[in-house]
Amino acid sequence: MKKFNLSKKLLALVLTLAALFTVLCGCADPNPDAIKGTATVVIAETETKTFSINFEDAKLTKNSNAYDLLAYLHEKENLALETTDGAYGKSLNKVGQLVNGADGKYIYVYTSVEQDFDVSAYATTVTYDNKTLTSSGVSISSMHITDGCIIYITLITF
């Protein structure tokens, strides 16, 4: 009789632990590297195009970068995007209607993310939505994204 009661208790304990384990595993985040927030991407063409990207909708992670925002827009909004891989990351050849090198003009990227600011004597700024953005000192695929960041892409003439 004692063995039967002990077996019942052990079985009850195992079933309880199994149920608890199932509940706890079911609550685990399926993508622990996912990030939350939004970014604004501005393409300053003849007509300025502004896109707001929700990081969760775009399935961005803590390893994502500004290029991933453009790749998402290429996929979801059919934004024209052509790049070249170089020693320092991806360089932009075409974004929307902006074409690098056409008519002596070059694609230039500005950002609100301070860690990506150009710190050289050649740094320039633009104002967008009452915010001062600084030219990026790194490639588009090395640029960080943070909640509320602005990536502003335009053409300049050297």
PyMOL commands that set and color helices and strands:
alter all, ss='L'
color gray80, all
select helices_A, chain A and resi 2-26+66-77+102-104+114-116
alter helices_A, ss='H'
color red, helices_A
select strands_A, chain A and resi 38-44+48-54+81-86+89-95+98-99+105-111+125-128+131-135+149-157
alter strands_A, ss='S'
color yellow, strands_A
deselect
rebuild
show_as cartoon
